[in-house]
Amino acid sequence: MVGDLVVLQGGPGGGQQMETSGPTLVWRACLYERSGEHQWVKGGELRVYAHVVDCCEGYGRGDTEQCE
Ligand SMILES: [Zn+2]
């Protein structure tokens, strides 16, 4: 199953591009979720996935990972 290319916004993975097909994705220790926004990059318009503020707590990794 081929996902869509999306761009991450905020957190340590901000600016990264990922392929995903679900409402959320994990970049390293960080959880991102689909926002309603889109961002133009070269080649087209990508859906924006925003950093989930409490993602680090949710994964129990706290400040041991590069998370805001
Ligand atoms: Zn995070």
PDB file of the backbone (N, CA, C, O) and the ligand in Angstrom, with CONECT records:
HET     ZN  A 101       1
ATOM      1  N   MET A   1       0.858  -1.196   0.000  1.00  0.00           N
ATOM      2  CA  MET A   1       0.000   0.000   0.000  1.00  0.00           C
ATOM      3  C   MET A   1       0.888   1.238   0.000  1.00  0.00           C
ATOM      4  O   MET A   1       1.751   1.399   0.863  1.00  0.00           O
ATOM      5  N   VAL A   2       0.673   2.072  -0.937  1.00  0.00           N
ATOM      6  CA  VAL A   2       1.508   3.259  -1.088  1.00  0.00           C
ATOM      7  C   VAL A   2       0.876   4.429  -0.358  1.00  0.00           C
ATOM      8  O   VAL A   2      -0.301   4.738  -0.539  1.00  0.00           O
ATOM      9  N   GLY A   3       1.698   5.081   0.484  1.00  0.00           N
ATOM     10  CA  GLY A   3       1.188   6.224   1.212  1.00  0.00           C
ATOM     11  C   GLY A   3       1.383   7.515   0.447  1.00  0.00           C
ATOM     12  O   GLY A   3       1.999   7.547  -0.618  1.00  0.00           O
ATOM     13  N   ASP A   4       0.847   8.568   1.013  1.00  0.00           N
ATOM     14  CA  ASP A   4       1.048   9.891   0.440  1.00  0.00           C
ATOM     15  C   ASP A   4       2.284  10.513   1.072  1.00  0.00           C
ATOM     16  O   ASP A   4       2.606  10.255   2.232  1.00  0.00           O
ATOM     17  N   LEU A   5       2.957  11.323   0.301  1.00  0.00           N
ATOM     18  CA  LEU A   5       4.085  12.059   0.852  1.00  0.00           C
ATOM     19  C   LEU A   5       3.536  13.251   1.647  1.00  0.00           C
ATOM     20  O   LEU A   5       2.727  14.032   1.145  1.00  0.00           O
ATOM     21  N   VAL A   6       3.989  13.369   2.878  1.00  0.00           N
ATOM     22  CA  VAL A   6       3.517  14.456   3.746  1.00  0.00           C
ATOM     23  C   VAL A   6       4.734  15.160   4.349  1.00  0.00           C
ATOM     24  O   VAL A   6       5.851  14.646   4.292  1.00  0.00           O
ATOM     25  N   VAL A   7       4.508  16.323   4.916  1.00  0.00           N
ATOM     26  CA  VAL A   7       5.597  17.067   5.542  1.00  0.00           C
ATOM     27  C   VAL A   7       5.287  17.244   7.027  1.00  0.00           C
ATOM     28  O   VAL A   7       4.148  17.526   7.403  1.00  0.00           O
ATOM     29  N   LEU A   8       6.299  17.079   7.859  1.00  0.00           N
ATOM     30  CA  LEU A   8       6.124  17.224   9.308  1.00  0.00           C
ATOM     31  C   LEU A   8       6.312  18.681   9.710  1.00  0.00           C
ATOM     32  O   LEU A   8       7.104  19.413   9.116  1.00  0.00           O
ATOM     33  N   GLN A   9       5.570  19.077  10.725  1.00  0.00           N
ATOM     34  CA  GLN A   9       5.644  20.453  11.193  1.00  0.00           C
ATOM     35  C   GLN A   9       5.784  20.475  12.704  1.00  0.00           C
ATOM     36  O   GLN A   9       4.977  19.879  13.418  1.00  0.00           O
ATOM     37  N   GLY A  10       6.810  21.163  13.191  1.00  0.00           N
ATOM     38  CA  GLY A  10       7.034  21.281  14.624  1.00  0.00           C
ATOM     39  C   GLY A  10       7.780  20.089  15.179  1.00  0.00           C
ATOM     40  O   GLY A  10       7.890  19.053  14.523  1.00  0.00           O
ATOM     41  N   GLY A  11       8.298  20.237  16.399  1.00  0.00           N
ATOM     42  CA  GLY A  11       9.030  19.145  17.032  1.00  0.00           C
ATOM     43  C   GLY A  11      10.346  18.884  16.320  1.00  0.00           C
ATOM     44  O   GLY A  11      10.713  19.601  15.390  1.00  0.00           O
ATOM     45  N   PRO A  12      11.049  17.857  16.762  1.00  0.00           N
ATOM     46  CA  PRO A  12      12.374  17.556  16.202  1.00  0.00           C
ATOM     47  C   PRO A  12      12.333  17.106  14.753  1.00  0.00           C
ATOM     48  O   PRO A  12      13.347  17.181  14.059  1.00  0.00           O
ATOM     49  N   GLY A  13      11.192  16.644  14.284  1.00  0.00           N
ATOM     50  CA  GLY A  13      11.105  16.177  12.906  1.00  0.00           C
ATOM     51  C   GLY A  13      10.563  17.217  11.937  1.00  0.00           C
ATOM     52  O   GLY A  13      10.291  16.905  10.777  1.00  0.00           O
ATOM     53  N   GLY A  14      10.407  18.439  12.401  1.00  0.00           N
ATOM     54  CA  GLY A  14       9.831  19.482  11.557  1.00  0.00           C
ATOM     55  C   GLY A  14      10.590  19.643  10.242  1.00  0.00           C
ATOM     56  O   GLY A  14      11.819  19.716  10.236  1.00  0.00           O
ATOM     57  N   GLY A  15       9.869  19.699   9.146  1.00  0.00           N
ATOM     58  CA  GLY A  15      10.500  19.865   7.841  1.00  0.00           C
ATOM     59  C   GLY A  15      10.800  18.550   7.142  1.00  0.00           C
ATOM     60  O   GLY A  15      11.085  18.537   5.944  1.00  0.00           O
ATOM     61  N   GLN A  16      10.739  17.446   7.875  1.00  0.00           N
ATOM     62  CA  GLN A  16      10.983  16.142   7.270  1.00  0.00           C
ATOM     63  C   GLN A  16       9.803  15.748   6.398  1.00  0.00           C
ATOM     64  O   GLN A  16       8.660  16.123   6.660  1.00  0.00           O
ATOM     65  N   GLN A  17      10.104  14.982   5.353  1.00  0.00           N
ATOM     66  CA  GLN A  17       9.029  14.469   4.520  1.00  0.00           C
ATOM     67  C   GLN A  17       8.939  12.965   4.697  1.00  0.00           C
ATOM     68  O   GLN A  17       9.947  12.259   4.719  1.00  0.00           O
ATOM     69  N   MET A  18       7.711  12.496   4.824  1.00  0.00           N
ATOM     70  CA  MET A  18       7.472  11.084   5.104  1.00  0.00           C
ATOM     71  C   MET A  18       6.339  10.594   4.208  1.00  0.00           C
ATOM     72  O   MET A  18       5.532  11.375   3.703  1.00  0.00           O
ATOM     73  N   GLU A  19       6.306   9.284   4.028  1.00  0.00           N
ATOM     74  CA  GLU A  19       5.152   8.690   3.356  1.00  0.00           C
ATOM     75  C   GLU A  19       4.277   8.032   4.399  1.00  0.00           C
ATOM     76  O   GLU A  19       4.760   7.282   5.248  1.00  0.00           O
ATOM     77  N   THR A  20       3.003   8.312   4.333  1.00  0.00           N
ATOM     78  CA  THR A  20       2.079   7.687   5.265  1.00  0.00           C
ATOM     79  C   THR A  20       0.695   7.642   4.649  1.00  0.00           C
ATOM     80  O   THR A  20       0.381   8.394   3.726  1.00  0.00           O
ATOM     81  N   SER A  21      -0.113   6.760   5.169  1.00  0.00           N
ATOM     82  CA  SER A  21      -1.492   6.692   4.686  1.00  0.00           C
ATOM     83  C   SER A  21      -2.468   6.786   5.840  1.00  0.00           C
ATOM     84  O   SER A  21      -3.680   6.801   5.620  1.00  0.00           O
ATOM     85  N   GLY A  22      -1.961   6.851   7.085  1.00  0.00           N
ATOM     86  CA  GLY A  22      -2.839   6.894   8.244  1.00  0.00           C
ATOM     87  C   GLY A  22      -3.007   8.295   8.787  1.00  0.00           C
ATOM     88  O   GLY A  22      -2.385   9.234   8.289  1.00  0.00           O
ATOM     89  N   PRO A  23      -3.841   8.448   9.805  1.00  0.00           N
ATOM     90  CA  PRO A  23      -4.083   9.765  10.413  1.00  0.00           C
ATOM     91  C   PRO A  23      -2.937  10.228  11.299  1.00  0.00           C
ATOM     92  O   PRO A  23      -2.836  11.413  11.618  1.00  0.00           O
ATOM     93  N   THR A  24      -2.073   9.299  11.699  1.00  0.00           N
ATOM     94  CA  THR A  24      -0.919   9.675  12.504  1.00  0.00           C
ATOM     95  C   THR A  24       0.310   8.964  11.957  1.00  0.00           C
ATOM     96  O   THR A  24       0.198   7.998  11.202  1.00  0.00           O
ATOM     97  N   LEU A  25       1.479   9.453  12.344  1.00  0.00           N
ATOM     98  CA  LEU A  25       2.715   8.759  11.991  1.00  0.00           C
ATOM     99  C   LEU A  25       3.726   9.000  13.099  1.00  0.00           C
ATOM    100  O   LEU A  25       3.615   9.955  13.869  1.00  0.00           O
ATOM    101  N   VAL A  26       4.707   8.123  13.165  1.00  0.00           N
ATOM    102  CA  VAL A  26       5.754   8.256  14.169  1.00  0.00           C
ATOM    103  C   VAL A  26       7.068   8.541  13.466  1.00  0.00           C
ATOM    104  O   VAL A  26       7.483   7.797  12.577  1.00  0.00           O
ATOM    105  N   TRP A  27       7.706   9.603  13.862  1.00  0.00           N
ATOM    106  CA  TRP A  27       9.054   9.924  13.354  1.00  0.00           C
ATOM    107  C   TRP A  27       9.996   9.812  14.535  1.00  0.00           C
ATOM    108  O   TRP A  27       9.909  10.609  15.469  1.00  0.00           O
ATOM    109  N   ARG A  28      10.896   8.838  14.514  1.00  0.00           N
ATOM    110  CA  ARG A  28      11.735   8.531  15.660  1.00  0.00           C
ATOM    111  C   ARG A  28      10.845   8.384  16.891  1.00  0.00           C
ATOM    112  O   ARG A  28       9.954   7.535  16.904  1.00  0.00           O
ATOM    113  N   ALA A  29      11.066   9.191  17.922  1.00  0.00           N
ATOM    114  CA  ALA A  29      10.265   9.033  19.139  1.00  0.00           C
ATOM    115  C   ALA A  29       9.010   9.889  19.110  1.00  0.00           C
ATOM    116  O   ALA A  29       8.258   9.925  20.084  1.00  0.00           O
ATOM    117  N   CYS A  30       8.782  10.572  18.011  1.00  0.00           N
ATOM    118  CA  CYS A  30       7.763  11.613  18.012  1.00  0.00           C
ATOM    119  C   CYS A  30       6.521  11.239  17.233  1.00  0.00           C
ATOM    120  O   CYS A  30       6.582  10.678  16.139  1.00  0.00           O
ATOM    121  N   LEU A  31       5.399  11.569  17.835  1.00  0.00           N
ATOM    122  CA  LEU A  31       4.115  11.310  17.200  1.00  0.00           C
ATOM    123  C   LEU A  31       3.630  12.576  16.491  1.00  0.00           C
ATOM    124  O   LEU A  31       3.662  13.678  17.040  1.00  0.00           O
ATOM    125  N   TYR A  32       3.188  12.375  15.270  1.00  0.00           N
ATOM    126  CA  TYR A  32       2.625  13.467  14.479  1.00  0.00           C
ATOM    127  C   TYR A  32       1.226  13.067  14.045  1.00  0.00           C
ATOM    128  O   TYR A  32       0.944  11.891  13.816  1.00  0.00           O
ATOM    129  N   GLU A  33       0.349  14.067  13.936  1.00  0.00           N
ATOM    130  CA  GLU A  33      -0.990  13.756  13.460  1.00  0.00           C
ATOM    131  C   GLU A  33      -1.405  14.709  12.351  1.00  0.00           C
ATOM    132  O   GLU A  33      -0.941  15.846  12.264  1.00  0.00           O
ATOM    133  N   ARG A  34      -2.283  14.211  11.522  1.00  0.00           N
ATOM    134  CA  ARG A  34      -2.717  14.951  10.348  1.00  0.00           C
ATOM    135  C   ARG A  34      -3.409  16.237  10.765  1.00  0.00           C
ATOM    136  O   ARG A  34      -4.293  16.231  11.622  1.00  0.00           O
ATOM    137  N   SER A  35      -3.008  17.317  10.164  1.00  0.00           N
ATOM    138  CA  SER A  35      -3.686  18.588  10.387  1.00  0.00           C
ATOM    139  C   SER A  35      -4.442  18.928   9.115  1.00  0.00           C
ATOM    140  O   SER A  35      -4.314  18.240   8.102  1.00  0.00           O
ATOM    141  N   GLY A  36      -5.221  19.981   9.173  1.00  0.00           N
ATOM    142  CA  GLY A  36      -5.976  20.353   7.981  1.00  0.00           C
ATOM    143  C   GLY A  36      -5.171  21.175   6.992  1.00  0.00           C
ATOM    144  O   GLY A  36      -5.681  21.581   5.948  1.00  0.00           O
ATOM    145  N   GLU A  37      -3.923  21.414   7.322  1.00  0.00           N
ATOM    146  CA  GLU A  37      -3.133  22.329   6.498  1.00  0.00           C
ATOM    147  C   GLU A  37      -2.380  21.611   5.382  1.00  0.00           C
ATOM    148  O   GLU A  37      -2.165  20.400   5.415  1.00  0.00           O
ATOM    149  N   HIS A  38      -1.994  22.406   4.402  1.00  0.00           N
ATOM    150  CA  HIS A  38      -1.145  21.919   3.327  1.00  0.00           C
ATOM    151  C   HIS A  38       0.001  22.895   3.146  1.00  0.00           C
ATOM    152  O   HIS A  38      -0.104  24.073   3.484  1.00  0.00           O
ATOM    153  N   GLN A  39       1.067  22.399   2.621  1.00  0.00           N
ATOM    154  CA  GLN A  39       2.241  23.237   2.438  1.00  0.00           C
ATOM    155  C   GLN A  39       2.821  22.967   1.056  1.00  0.00           C
ATOM    156  O   GLN A  39       2.976  21.819   0.638  1.00  0.00           O
ATOM    157  N   TRP A  40       3.135  24.048   0.364  1.00  0.00           N
ATOM    158  CA  TRP A  40       3.750  23.891  -0.953  1.00  0.00           C
ATOM    159  C   TRP A  40       5.231  23.626  -0.807  1.00  0.00           C
ATOM    160  O   TRP A  40       5.947  24.367  -0.133  1.00  0.00           O
ATOM    161  N   VAL A  41       5.677  22.577  -1.437  1.00  0.00           N
ATOM    162  CA  VAL A  41       7.109  22.332  -1.538  1.00  0.00           C
ATOM    163  C   VAL A  41       7.377  22.133  -3.015  1.00  0.00           C
ATOM    164  O   VAL A  41       6.447  22.082  -3.819  1.00  0.00           O
ATOM    165  N   LYS A  42       8.647  22.022  -3.375  1.00  0.00           N
ATOM    166  CA  LYS A  42       8.920  21.816  -4.790  1.00  0.00           C
ATOM    167  C   LYS A  42       8.303  20.501  -5.232  1.00  0.00           C
ATOM    168  O   LYS A  42       8.511  19.456  -4.615  1.00  0.00           O
ATOM    169  N   GLY A  43       7.552  20.574  -6.298  1.00  0.00           N
ATOM    170  CA  GLY A  43       6.938  19.369  -6.806  1.00  0.00           C
ATOM    171  C   GLY A  43       5.470  19.226  -6.476  1.00  0.00           C
ATOM    172  O   GLY A  43       4.768  18.432  -7.103  1.00  0.00           O
ATOM    173  N   GLY A  44       4.993  19.983  -5.500  1.00  0.00           N
ATOM    174  CA  GLY A  44       3.566  19.874  -5.218  1.00  0.00           C
ATOM    175  C   GLY A  44       3.170  20.318  -3.837  1.00  0.00           C
ATOM    176  O   GLY A  44       3.963  20.876  -3.079  1.00  0.00           O
ATOM    177  N   GLU A  45       1.913  20.052  -3.531  1.00  0.00           N
ATOM    178  CA  GLU A  45       1.338  20.472  -2.270  1.00  0.00           C
ATOM    179  C   GLU A  45       1.245  19.256  -1.356  1.00  0.00           C
ATOM    180  O   GLU A  45       0.608  18.261  -1.702  1.00  0.00           O
ATOM    181  N   LEU A  46       1.875  19.336  -0.198  1.00  0.00           N
ATOM    182  CA  LEU A  46       1.881  18.203   0.717  1.00  0.00           C
ATOM    183  C   LEU A  46       0.982  18.472   1.901  1.00  0.00           C
ATOM    184  O   LEU A  46       0.854  19.607   2.360  1.00  0.00           O
ATOM    185  N   ARG A  47       0.363  17.416   2.388  1.00  0.00           N
ATOM    186  CA  ARG A  47      -0.420  17.510   3.606  1.00  0.00           C
ATOM    187  C   ARG A  47       0.551  17.716   4.774  1.00  0.00           C
ATOM    188  O   ARG A  47       1.649  17.160   4.789  1.00  0.00           O
ATOM    189  N   VAL A  48       0.129  18.518   5.742  1.00  0.00           N
ATOM    190  CA  VAL A  48       0.975  18.793   6.903  1.00  0.00           C
ATOM    191  C   VAL A  48       0.569  17.901   8.067  1.00  0.00           C
ATOM    192  O   VAL A  48      -0.609  17.808   8.410  1.00  0.00           O
ATOM    193  N   TYR A  49       1.558  17.245   8.671  1.00  0.00           N
ATOM    194  CA  TYR A  49       1.344  16.480   9.895  1.00  0.00           C
ATOM    195  C   TYR A  49       1.998  17.242  11.029  1.00  0.00           C
ATOM    196  O   TYR A  49       3.196  17.523  10.986  1.00  0.00           O
ATOM    197  N   ALA A  50       1.210  17.580  12.050  1.00  0.00           N
ATOM    198  CA  ALA A  50       1.706  18.423  13.128  1.00  0.00           C
ATOM    199  C   ALA A  50       2.179  17.590  14.309  1.00  0.00           C
ATOM    200  O   ALA A  50       1.622  16.536  14.613  1.00  0.00           O
ATOM    201  N   HIS A  51       3.209  18.085  14.961  1.00  0.00           N
ATOM    202  CA  HIS A  51       3.765  17.428  16.153  1.00  0.00           C
ATOM    203  C   HIS A  51       2.722  17.406  17.264  1.00  0.00           C
ATOM    204  O   HIS A  51       2.101  18.430  17.550  1.00  0.00           O
ATOM    205  N   VAL A  52       2.527  16.270  17.880  1.00  0.00           N
ATOM    206  CA  VAL A  52       1.595  16.154  18.990  1.00  0.00           C
ATOM    207  C   VAL A  52       2.322  16.576  20.265  1.00  0.00           C
ATOM    208  O   VAL A  52       3.352  16.005  20.624  1.00  0.00           O
ATOM    209  N   VAL A  53       1.779  17.571  20.935  1.00  0.00           N
ATOM    210  CA  VAL A  53       2.492  18.209  22.035  1.00  0.00           C
ATOM    211  C   VAL A  53       2.873  17.226  23.141  1.00  0.00           C
ATOM    212  O   VAL A  53       3.983  17.284  23.672  1.00  0.00           O
ATOM    213  N   ASP A  54       1.961  16.334  23.484  1.00  0.00           N
ATOM    214  CA  ASP A  54       2.253  15.420  24.590  1.00  0.00           C
ATOM    215  C   ASP A  54       2.728  14.057  24.112  1.00  0.00           C
ATOM    216  O   ASP A  54       2.610  13.068  24.835  1.00  0.00           O
ATOM    217  N   CYS A  55       3.265  13.997  22.897  1.00  0.00           N
ATOM    218  CA  CYS A  55       3.647  12.702  22.333  1.00  0.00           C
ATOM    219  C   CYS A  55       4.698  12.001  23.177  1.00  0.00           C
ATOM    220  O   CYS A  55       4.669  10.778  23.314  1.00  0.00           O
ATOM    221  N   CYS A  56       5.635  12.769  23.747  1.00  0.00           N
ATOM    222  CA  CYS A  56       6.736  12.146  24.478  1.00  0.00           C
ATOM    223  C   CYS A  56       6.207  11.453  25.722  1.00  0.00           C
ATOM    224  O   CYS A  56       6.662  10.361  26.063  1.00  0.00           O
ATOM    225  N   GLU A  57       5.268  12.063  26.392  1.00  0.00           N
ATOM    226  CA  GLU A  57       4.654  11.435  27.560  1.00  0.00           C
ATOM    227  C   GLU A  57       3.955  10.155  27.146  1.00  0.00           C
ATOM    228  O   GLU A  57       4.026   9.140  27.838  1.00  0.00           O
ATOM    229  N   GLY A  58       3.286  10.215  26.019  1.00  0.00           N
ATOM    230  CA  GLY A  58       2.538   9.071  25.547  1.00  0.00           C
ATOM    231  C   GLY A  58       3.430   7.876  25.267  1.00  0.00           C
ATOM    232  O   GLY A  58       3.014   6.729  25.433  1.00  0.00           O
ATOM    233  N   TYR A  59       4.660   8.145  24.842  1.00  0.00           N
ATOM    234  CA  TYR A  59       5.571   7.051  24.535  1.00  0.00           C
ATOM    235  C   TYR A  59       6.491   6.718  25.703  1.00  0.00           C
ATOM    236  O   TYR A  59       7.317   5.810  25.616  1.00  0.00           O
ATOM    237  N   GLY A  60       6.342   7.457  26.792  1.00  0.00           N
ATOM    238  CA  GLY A  60       7.097   7.145  27.991  1.00  0.00           C
ATOM    239  C   GLY A  60       8.579   7.382  27.867  1.00  0.00           C
ATOM    240  O   GLY A  60       9.368   6.795  28.608  1.00  0.00           O
ATOM    241  N   ARG A  61       8.972   8.240  26.936  1.00  0.00           N
ATOM    242  CA  ARG A  61      10.393   8.462  26.727  1.00  0.00           C
ATOM    243  C   ARG A  61      10.886   9.781  27.307  1.00  0.00           C
ATOM    244  O   ARG A  61      12.088  10.018  27.419  1.00  0.00           O
ATOM    245  N   GLY A  62       9.947  10.621  27.669  1.00  0.00           N
ATOM    246  CA  GLY A  62      10.296  11.862  28.326  1.00  0.00           C
ATOM    247  C   GLY A  62      11.411  12.615  27.649  1.00  0.00           C
ATOM    248  O   GLY A  62      11.413  12.761  26.427  1.00  0.00           O
ATOM    249  N   ASP A  63      12.351  13.092  28.421  1.00  0.00           N
ATOM    250  CA  ASP A  63      13.414  13.922  27.852  1.00  0.00           C
ATOM    251  C   ASP A  63      14.630  13.097  27.465  1.00  0.00           C
ATOM    252  O   ASP A  63      15.700  13.654  27.220  1.00  0.00           O
ATOM    253  N   THR A  64      14.482  11.765  27.406  1.00  0.00           N
ATOM    254  CA  THR A  64      15.630  10.956  27.001  1.00  0.00           C
ATOM    255  C   THR A  64      15.796  10.980  25.485  1.00  0.00           C
ATOM    256  O   THR A  64      16.861  10.634  24.973  1.00  0.00           O
ATOM    257  N   GLU A  65      14.750  11.387  24.762  1.00  0.00           N
ATOM    258  CA  GLU A  65      14.840  11.503  23.321  1.00  0.00           C
ATOM    259  C   GLU A  65      14.806  12.982  22.961  1.00  0.00           C
ATOM    260  O   GLU A  65      14.506  13.836  23.795  1.00  0.00           O
ATOM    261  N   GLN A  66      15.115  13.261  21.716  1.00  0.00           N
ATOM    262  CA  GLN A  66      15.100  14.651  21.286  1.00  0.00           C
ATOM    263  C   GLN A  66      13.682  15.107  21.021  1.00  0.00           C
ATOM    264  O   GLN A  66      13.244  15.218  19.876  1.00  0.00           O
ATOM    265  N   CYS A  67      12.984  15.365  22.096  1.00  0.00           N
ATOM    266  CA  CYS A  67      11.600  15.740  21.948  1.00  0.00           C
ATOM    267  C   CYS A  67      11.353  17.019  22.704  1.00  0.00           C
ATOM    268  O   CYS A  67      11.968  17.263  23.742  1.00  0.00           O
ATOM    269  N   GLU A  68      10.460  17.836  22.193  1.00  0.00           N
ATOM    270  CA  GLU A  68      10.167  19.101  22.848  1.00  0.00           C
ATOM    271  C   GLU A  68       9.204  18.899  24.001  1.00  0.00           C
ATOM    272  O   GLU A  68       8.839  19.862  24.676  1.00  0.00           O
TER     273      GLU A  68
HETATM  274 ZN    ZN A 101       7.536  14.980  20.292  1.00  0.00          ZN2+
END
